[in-house]
């Protein structure tokens, strides 16, 4: 009986490898574009036919290849990057797997011409279904040109899975944009069906490249990120909490200038934005993480889209520190409160943060803003501005948020840009007894009184919970509340969570609890209403969440219920107190649900509305 185990022919193994490396035309664009940049090109042209489904051609002005190296480039595991095993961990280019070109050649018709600067003539090679059909001398400019046609013809099953031409072209453009953001000194042009779709000139730095690729409006709104720690540097740009997207497509993370989709990195970014943006909304982030090549393995994924870090916890902490530092040093940064870890809103501290890091690391396998007004102080007419009363620091403490970030993160943070505060503006009144109106010669500000008060209470609760301060108010007459069995069990299982925010509760008989204290700021609320609201906030699945998540959800619910409501007239003294409290916050641009606290109408926008421009 013959054996059932056999060795697959190389032509078949190449196609199997191609299935991992070449998922769609965008994969071909990615691999060839990275090769061009590795070759030192600073001028690259990409041509697509029918969205890349029919043909992909990339021409670069890089170093080119010698005649003897051209056919070797299409052999599996042929490389100029490593010579011994340990070299894999010190590769500073786009990494090495040795499968890209042979994988592409196994599923398409490939023509390549290449010439080095010192060579008289270049070399032309034609590969079809993985076999060399022609290799001859040819006249060509310095650099390399690769033309890939008849894509997926040797594997027609794969071709059936391609999307519409517009979809595949969009995926190719996404790859080009991601690469362009990381390499500002490279001019990149993309042509689709003989029409220019991208023409990105070389830029001086990442900021200028972002303006060219994502638009000047976007570039003007983002906040710069900069951090150096333990041989690692992080720089880039993040959006303020009021600039969000419905998906994570504009979350760009690069490791040593390579774009990656890594759960750990994305989780760290979202941790920094926790309770600053709405649920199911995402920030726009461009982060460049550079660290020694021996501290990161870029070859754990066939398409090199995932990485593995030697010290993932350090990377996670550094990203949270970098993003948080950018958010808290925005033009609206202000005085922080007393508790250095929790009250400052710093996400990289406390038990909640440790729990979130643990969750991120479990999934790590191979596979605050204090926004005040968006106008600079110098643009205001002081005759129009109301003088601000002195701020008492007895309750909130006098330590600046930058000092808190330095102590907690052990990293220097830039001093904030001087900015105007709500207390500096001229209060005009309310609209619909819901929105507070402030005036300045440079614009008009509307503040949602409920969202503002909700953010203030949320920060107070969180600060007290983190510092174990007593914020409960004893009830003269404790209230007994009967509950359904599952609700009773949930409340009793979370007595400590409730106690940390000032709700003192004990078992009372077989099916009841007794509430002895409620948070002082919620003294106007009925104890029964507080407990029922908390129960309503938790679905069956959320009741099994971590202690940290439960505490935060209870705090959000309590802050929302206790905050001043819409359709309520506020006295000028109440508005003044609200503004002072809001000005003291580390991040006051959104409520804990992510809704905006204020909306600004610059004078220019008002003039456009009235057709004055």
Buried (B, 14 or more C-beta within 10 A) or exposed (E): EEEEEEEEEEEEBBBEBBBBBBBBBBBBBBBBBBBBBBBEBBBBBBBBBBBBBBBBBBBBBBBBBBBEBBBEBBEBEEBEBBEEEEEBBEBEBBBBBBBBBBBBBBBBBBBBBBBBEEBEEBBBBBBBBBEBEEBEEEEBEBBBBBBBBBBBBBBEEBBEEBBEBEBBBBBBBBBBBBBBBBBBEBBBBBBBEEEEBBEBEBBEEBBBBBBBBBEEEBBEBBBBBBBBBEEBBBBBBBBBBBBBBEEBEBBBBBBBBBBBBBEBBBBBBBBBBBBBBBEEBBBBBBBBBBBBBEBBBBBBBBBBBBBBBEBBBBBBBBBBBBBBBBBBBBBBBBBBBBBBBBBBBBBBBBBBBEBBBEBBBEEBEEEBBBBBBBBEBEEBEEEEBBEBEEBEEEEBBEBBBBBBBBBBBEBEBEEBEEBBBBBBBBBEEBEEEBBBBBBBBBBBBBBBBBBBBBBBBBBBBBBBBBBEBEBBBEBEEBBEBEBEEEBBEBBBEBBEBBBBBBBBBEEBEEEEBBBBBBBBBBEEBEBEEBBBBBBEBBEEEEBEBBBBBBBBBBBBBBBBBBBBEEEEEBEEEBBBEBBBBBBBBBBBBBBBBBBBBBEBEBBEEEEEEEEEE
